[in-house]
Each structure stands twice: as structure tokens, then as C-alpha cells.
Amino acid sequence: MSSGQYTPGTDGQPDPAGQVPAVPDHEPAAPATEPQAGTAETRNQDSRRQDPRQPATRPAEEPKVTRAGVVWAAVVASLVLLILLIIFILQNQDQVLVRYFGLEGQLPLGMALFIASVTGGVLVAAAGGVRILQLRATAHRTRAANRR
């Protein structure tokens, strides 16, 4: 029924197959697990339903997203990435020759790639920080102009 169409069956409920089921000529027998009317078990169930002293059952509420939960999820994700990074570095211990602006040295391959990725991250963070400062300065000037 994902198309939004409603096709009622014989009992007013949607028919999942889209066809009207055959109507039996007699009522189906009650399941053996259901208590018969008038038994002590039926009376106990009825009294529980009508007892005002019993707390009303509430539907399960969806858990709310909290800052602590988001921080916890970020910490777990960071730890998983850190473990994967450590495994990468440990598996790439071959010494490589690295040259940079006339400097030359030997490092393990994993460590050289780690240094390169951290350097790239620092450059991106610096560019983002400069842009944030520009936007804040523009917003501050706009607010100051609107006050006058």
C-alpha cells in the first residue's frame, strides 16, 4: 500500500494482496489458548483492565537526542578511527626516503602518510578558521550598521 491507495477487505481492513478474500459460511472456532467466558482467568483480566489503581500503560517514547549522547557517539567513532589508523601505521613500517624543500630523511611509510594527512587537516582547519573570522566580522559590521 505504499502508493497511498486504500482497498478495504470484507472486514474494513486493507487487503494486502489487493483481492477480496472469500467469506467463510461459518464463524471460525476460538483458539484453544483464549480463556472461556466466565472463567476465573477472564474475570482477573477484566478486573485488571478496569482497576483505576493500576497505572495506565504508556506507549514507549522515542529516546531524545542529547548533547551527551552525540558527544559519546563522536568519541566512539573517533576511537574506532584511531584504532584503524594505528593498525595502518603498524602494518606500514617499511622505511621510505622523504624529500621536502631540500630536506631529506627516512621515515616509516605509515608515519609519513600520517604526517601528510595531519598537515592537510591543519591547512583545511586554518582556511576554515579564516573564513569564519571573515563572516563574523561581516556580521558584526552589519549589526553595528543596523543599530545606527
C-alpha positions in Angstrom: 0.0 0.0 0.0 2.9 2.4 -0.5 1.1 4.1 -3.3 -1.4 5.6 -0.8 -4.4 3.7 -2.1 -6.8 2.1 0.3 -8.5 -1.1 -0.7 -10.8 -2.3 2.1 -11.3 -6.0 2.6 -14.5 -7.6 3.9 -13.9 -6.6 7.5 -13.0 -3.0 6.7 -9.2 -3.6 6.9 -7.0 -3.2 3.8 -6.4 -6.4 1.9 -2.7 -6.8 1.5 -3.0 -8.8 -1.8 -5.4 -6.3 -3.3 -8.1 -9.0 -3.6 -11.2 -9.5 -1.6 -10.8 -12.8 0.4 -13.5 -15.5 0.3 -16.0 -15.1 3.1 -16.5 -18.4 5.1 -20.0 -19.5 5.7 -19.4 -20.1 9.4 -17.6 -18.4 12.2 -14.1 -19.7 12.9 -13.6 -21.5 16.2 -12.0 -19.7 19.1 -8.3 -20.6 19.7 -7.7 -23.1 22.5 -5.4 -20.6 24.3 -8.1 -18.0 24.8 -9.9 -18.3 28.2 -13.6 -19.1 28.0 -16.1 -16.5 29.2 -16.9 -16.7 32.8 -13.7 -18.4 34.0 -11.6 -17.0 36.8 -8.8 -16.1 34.3 -11.2 -13.9 32.3 -12.5 -12.2 35.4 -8.9 -11.4 36.5 -8.1 -9.9 33.1 -11.3 -7.8 33.2 -10.6 -6.5 36.7 -7.1 -5.5 35.8 -8.3 -3.5 32.8 -10.9 -1.7 34.9 -8.9 -1.3 38.1 -8.3 2.5 38.4 -5.5 1.8 40.9 -3.4 0.1 38.2 -1.1 2.6 36.4 -2.0 3.1 32.8 0.5 1.7 30.4 2.1 4.3 28.2 3.4 3.7 24.8 7.2 3.6 24.6 8.6 7.1 23.9 11.4 7.6 21.5 14.7 8.5 23.2 15.6 12.1 22.8 18.9 13.0 21.3 21.1 14.8 23.8 24.4 16.6 23.6 26.0 14.0 25.8 24.7 11.2 23.5 26.1 13.0 20.5 29.5 13.5 22.2 29.6 9.9 23.3 28.9 8.7 19.7 31.6 11.0 18.4 34.1 9.7 20.9 33.3 6.1 20.0 33.6 6.9 16.3 36.9 8.7 16.9 38.3 5.8 18.9 37.4 3.3 16.1 39.1 5.6 13.5 42.2 5.9 15.8 42.4 2.2 16.2 42.2 1.7 12.4 44.9 4.4 12.0 47.2 2.7 14.5 46.8 -0.6 12.6 47.6 1.1 9.4 50.8 2.7 10.8 51.9 -0.6 12.3 51.4 -2.5 9.1 53.3 0.0 7.0 56.7 0.1 8.8 58.8 0.0 5.7 61.4 2.8 5.7 60.9 5.3 2.9 63.1 8.3 1.8 61.2 11.6 2.1 62.4 14.8 0.5 60.8 18.2 1.1 62.3 21.5 0.1 65.9 20.2 0.2 65.4 18.3 3.4 65.8 14.6 3.3 65.1 11.9 5.7 63.9 8.3 6.2 60.6 7.6 8.0 58.3 4.6 8.2 55.7 4.8 5.4 52.7 4.8 7.7 54.2 7.7 9.8 55.0 9.7 6.6 51.4 9.3 5.4 50.0 10.2 8.8 52.1 13.4 8.9 50.9 14.3 5.5 47.3 13.8 6.4 47.6 15.8 9.6 49.3 18.6 7.7 46.5 18.6 5.2 43.9 18.7 8.0 45.7 21.6 9.7 45.7 23.6 6.4 42.0 23.0 5.9 41.2 24.0 9.5 43.3 27.2 9.1 41.4 28.1 5.9 38.1 27.4 7.6 39.0 29.5 10.6 40.0 32.4 8.4 36.6 32.2 6.6 34.7 32.0 9.9 36.6 35.1 11.2 35.6 36.9 7.9 32.0 36.0 8.3 31.9 37.1 11.9 33.5 40.4 11.1 30.9 41.0 8.3 28.1 40.1 10.6 29.4 42.4 13.4 29.7 45.3 10.9 26.1 44.6 9.7 24.7 44.6 13.2 26.6 47.8 14.1 25.2 49.5 10.9 21.6 48.4 11.8 21.9 49.8 15.3 22.5 53.3 14.0 
